């Protein structure tokens, strides 16, 4: 299996199991590590803030029951850097209510000196229905 895809799968499993130490170990421990979130905040910059966000997530009533790639993941590795991207479905449980949300996901990964692939940049987002008020400009 592609080692970057395997690292992503391990990261997703740690999120599902709310193993905060393993989630945080998936990120490059740098104040330049940058995350663009799907949630109410736009971004988080810096490993310490990212780690606090995950600790708070793991203490919250939000549970990710599954994370499934439905398009991709597409991946390219060049030396000690790689990218991984596609579309994911999150099956979520909040206060005993289950629902599924679809997102775009992109990761820029860096291989550390021990050979482990870690997240340097993460971007998870959903498109807006009509951001410019003209509908989809792609014609059929």
Protein Blocks (a to p, Z undefined) as FASTA:
>chain_A
ZZklmmmmmmmmmmmnopaklmmmmpccdfkbccddfblbfbdcdjklmmmmmmmmmmpm
bdcfbdcdfehjddddehjbccddddddddddeehiacdddddddddddddfkopacdfb
dcdddddfblnonajfbdZZ
